[in-house]
Amino acid sequence: MKTVGDSAVSPVVGVMLMLVVTIIIAAVVSAFAGGLTSDSSKAPQATLSVTGVIEGIEDTAEDDWVPTYPANFTAKNGLLFEHKGGDGFALSGIYVQIQSQDTKYDISSYDKLPAANCTADVTSYLVEVGDNDGYISPGDKFMLYADNCRIDHDPTYGFNHAPQISWKPEGAEGGIAAYLNTLIEYKIIDKASGKAIQSGSLTLH
């Protein structure tokens, strides 16, 4: 024969078990959702080297502040990046932010070089070098091409036959110039997360 105390035990235990199961399920779902959020906001972890490439800089009119080239002049100048280790990434999934003094631009593989440029057969700013699968793995290289170059000479403003390479993406005002022997800053940014894969600076020579 059951007593009043015995009949109350079963419902209480049942409710406690339901609460425990609910808490466990909630914890598992929360951990899973948190893992998904973390993965989607995480940039690839990679180490890259960067080298300034100066194939040539010429200007037949140094005092006019625009590129004036001799006949048939071409030069593939820019920044060469090499993947030294870590995660791979799609070239289309990043953009390179370059900054010289107070001017800053974001450039991706979808940005096309202007029609008037000194790079001959190159049409995009950001191009894989030596391979064309579009995926940057350890050992792969890619280049951020400068669209033009010039030499500035104006002692009034402190320019004494100063060579530079430049970028002026479509729609940009003024462009960005990187003079030789001066610092240029860069960031390689993952589009999906908006976070930098790597940032740094270098002096062009």
C-alpha positions in Angstrom: 0.0 0.0 0.0 1.4 3.4 -1.1 1.7 6.2 1.3 1.2 9.9 0.5 5.0 10.5 0.6 5.6 7.6 -1.8 3.2 8.9 -4.4 4.9 12.3 -4.5 8.4 10.9 -5.2 7.8 9.7 -8.8 6.5 13.0 -10.2 9.3 15.0 -8.6 12.0 12.6 -10.0 10.4 12.8 -13.4 10.4 16.6 -13.4 14.1 16.7 -12.3 15.1 14.2 -15.1 13.3 16.3 -17.7 15.1 19.4 -16.5 18.5 17.7 -16.6 17.8 16.4 -20.1 16.7 19.9 -21.3 19.8 21.6 -19.8 22.1 19.0 -21.5 20.4 19.5 -24.9 20.6 23.3 -24.5 24.3 23.1 -23.7 25.0 20.9 -26.7 23.1 23.1 -29.1 24.8 26.2 -27.7 28.3 24.7 -28.0 27.5 23.6 -31.6 26.2 27.1 -32.6 29.1 28.8 -30.9 31.5 26.6 -32.8 29.9 27.5 -36.1 30.0 31.2 -35.3 33.7 30.9 -34.3 34.6 29.1 -37.5 32.8 31.6 -39.8 34.5 34.6 -38.2 38.0 33.2 -38.2 40.5 34.3 -40.8 43.0 31.8 -42.3 46.2 31.5 -40.3 49.1 32.0 -42.7 52.5 33.4 -42.8 53.5 35.5 -45.9 56.7 37.2 -47.0 56.5 40.4 -49.0 59.1 41.8 -51.4 59.0 45.0 -53.4 59.6 44.4 -57.1 60.9 47.3 -59.2 61.4 46.1 -62.8 61.9 49.6 -64.0 60.9 53.3 -63.5 61.2 55.8 -66.3 59.8 59.3 -67.0 60.8 61.6 -69.8 59.1 64.6 -68.2 59.8 64.7 -64.5 58.2 68.0 -63.8 54.7 67.4 -65.1 53.4 65.1 -62.3 52.1 62.5 -64.7 53.7 59.4 -66.2 55.5 60.1 -69.5 57.2 57.1 -70.9 59.7 56.5 -73.6 58.5 54.4 -76.6 57.7 50.8 -75.8 58.4 51.1 -72.1 56.8 48.5 -69.8 57.5 47.5 -66.2 55.9 45.0 -63.9 56.4 46.8 -60.6 54.6 46.1 -57.4 54.5 43.9 -54.2 55.3 40.2 -54.4 53.8 37.9 -51.7 54.8 34.4 -51.0 52.9 31.9 -48.8 55.5 30.5 -46.4 53.2 28.3 -44.3 49.8 27.8 -42.7 46.3 27.7 -44.1 45.6 28.1 -47.8 43.1 30.6 -49.1 41.4 31.6 -52.4 42.9 34.6 -54.1 39.3 35.8 -54.8 38.6 35.5 -51.0 41.1 38.3 -50.0 41.9 41.9 -50.7 45.1 43.8 -50.1 44.9 47.1 -48.3 47.9 49.4 -49.1 48.7 52.7 -47.4 51.3 55.3 -48.0 51.2 58.3 -45.7 47.5 59.2 -45.3 46.2 57.5 -48.5 44.7 54.0 -48.3 43.2 51.7 -50.9 41.6 48.2 -50.8 42.4 46.2 -54.0 41.2 42.7 -54.9 41.6 40.3 -57.8 38.4 41.7 -59.3 39.9 45.2 -59.7 41.1 45.7 -63.2 44.1 47.8 -64.2 43.2 51.0 -66.1 43.6 51.0 -69.8 46.6 53.3 -69.6 49.2 51.4 -67.6 52.8 50.2 -67.9 52.3 46.5 -67.2 51.9 45.3 -70.8 49.9 42.0 -70.7 48.7 42.2 -67.0 45.0 43.2 -66.7 44.2 42.7 -63.0 45.9 44.2 -60.0 46.1 41.0 -57.9 47.4 38.0 -59.8 48.7 34.6 -58.9 52.3 34.1 -60.1 53.5 30.8 -61.6 50.2 29.0 -61.1 46.6 29.8 -62.1 44.4 27.7 -60.0 43.3 30.7 -57.9 44.2 29.0 -54.6 47.2 30.1 -52.6 48.9 27.3 -50.7 52.3 27.2 -49.0 55.0 27.9 -51.7 52.6 29.8 -54.0 53.1 33.5 -54.9 50.9 36.3 -55.9 51.6 39.9 -57.0 49.9 43.2 -56.4 50.8 45.1 -59.6 51.3 48.8 -59.7 49.5 50.3 -62.6 52.1 53.1 -63.3 55.3 54.8 -62.3 57.0 58.1 -62.7 59.8 60.3 -61.4 59.0 63.6 -59.7 61.3 66.5 -59.7 60.2 69.7 -57.9 62.7 71.1 -55.4 60.1 73.5 -54.1 58.2 70.6 -52.7 61.2 68.6 -51.7 61.2 66.2 -54.7 64.7 65.6 -56.2 64.3 63.1 -59.1 62.2 60.9 -56.8 61.1 57.7 -58.4 57.7 56.1 -57.4 55.2 53.4 -58.3 51.5 54.1 -58.1 48.0 52.6 -57.9 44.8 54.3 -59.0 41.9 51.8 -59.1 38.8 52.7 -61.0 36.9 55.4 -59.2 39.8 56.4 -57.0 40.6 60.1 -56.6 44.3 61.0 -56.9 45.7 57.5 -56.6 48.4 56.4 -54.1 52.1 56.8 -54.7 54.9 54.8 -53.1 58.2 56.5 -53.4 61.4 54.4 -53.4 63.2 54.4 -50.0 60.0 55.3 -48.2 57.7 53.1 -46.1 54.5 51.5 -47.5 52.1 49.6 -45.2 49.9 46.7 -46.2 47.2 44.4 -44.9 46.0 41.1 -46.4 42.4 40.9 -45.3 40.0 37.9 -45.5 36.8 38.9 -47.1 34.6 36.4 -45.2 35.6 37.5 -41.7 36.8 41.0 -42.4 40.0 40.1 -40.4 43.6 40.6 -41.4 45.5 37.4 -42.3 48.7 39.5 -42.1 49.8 43.1 -41.9 53.2 44.8 -42.1 55.3 47.3 -43.9 58.3 47.5 -46.2 60.6 50.0 -47.8 60.8 49.9 -51.6 64.2 49.9 -53.2 
